[in-house]
């Protein structure tokens, strides 16, 4: 049984064009819009969101946020069913994004959640929520 119908039996519905709507044809003056977010701010937020856009990294951030103080890397590694090198990779990405920080005590590394690290995301969501409710 074919997955798609042969082209002669396909019924294509013509797309309606919206006049006067964003993304449609505009009658009269040209639409003038510009992003309210600067490119540098967008790039910084994208980097932060990219660092968090992984289930394992989200679990790591949650673990560190739930435990005030420093958590030994050995305890973090024991909490996940992943190789030590994979854990280190995820921790490095979170550290580079500024979400967590690390200190060394002897041979062990201790990680902790950086206070205020997620503030830019909170501000973005608040701004988007205000815009959504204003419409």
N, C-alpha and C positions, 0 to 999 in steps of 0.2 A: 504494500500500500504506500503510495507516494506521500511524502511529508507535505509538499505544497501542491496545490491544484495547478493544472496546466494554465498558462497565461490566458488562454481564451475564455476560461470560466471564472477568472477573478473579477470581482465587482469592486471598482475603486470609487470611493466617495470623494467628490471634489471638495477641496478644502475651502472653507469660507474665509474671506478676507475681512478683517476687522478694521473699520475706518475709525480713526480718532483714538485708537487704543495704543498703548505702548506695544511695539512690535508689529503694528499694522500700518496701513497707509495713513498719512496725516494730511488733512485738508487744511490749507492755509499756511501758517508759519511753521518752519521746521522745528522738530522736537529738540529742545536743548536740555540734555541731562549730562550730569557728570558725577562720578563716584564721590561720595562724601568721605571715603577712606583713602588716605594717601597710599601710594604704591609701596612705600617702605613699611608702613604699618600693616598692610595686607600681607606682605612677604613675611614679616615677623610672626603674625598670627598664623599664617599657613605653616610655617616651620613648627610652631608650638602644637598646632592641631595634628600635624603629620606625626610628631613624636608620640602623641596620645592615641593615634589611630591604629592601635594594635591591641588585641585582647590581653596579651601577656603584659604589655607595658601598662595598660589600665589597671590590671590586677596589682602590679608592683607599686604603682602610685597609690592605690587604695591601701595596700598593706602598710606603706610608709606613712601615709596620712593618718591611719588609725593607731599607729604606735608612736606616741610622742618620744622624742629623743632619737638616738642613733640605733640602727639595726645592722647587725653584723652581716656581711655578705654571705657568710656560711649559713645563717638562718634564712636569708632570702633564697639561696640556692636550694636548701632543703624543702622550701615551701612549694617548689615547682618541679614538675617531672620533665626537666630539660637539662641539657648538658651545661656544665659550668661556663663554657665559652659562649653559649647562646644567652645565658643570664648576663654575662659581662657585656655582651653586645647591646642588649636591651638597656642595661643600666647606663652604658656610655651614651646612647642616644638620648635618654632622659636627662642625663647630666649636661650634655651639650645644648639641649633645648632650655636648660635653666629650671627644669621642674624639680630636680633633686640635686643634692650636693653630697659630697663625700669627704670624709676625713680618715686619716690612717692612724691607727694605734698599734705600733709594732708592725707585725706582718699582716694584720687584718685591716680590711677596709670597712668602714661603717657609713651607711647611707642614711639620709634623712630628707624628708619632704621640705622644700623651701617655701617658707611662708610667703604668701602673695604671688606665688608662681602662676596661678591660674586666674589672676585678676584681669588680665587682658581678655580672656575668653568670657569671663563674667560680664565685663563691660560691653563686649560685642553683643552678647545675648540680650542684655538689657536694652541696648540701642535698637536691636532688631525687634524686640518685643514692643517697644514704644512706637516704632514705625508701623508695626502690624496692627496695634490697637488704634492708631490714629486714622487708619484707612476705613 
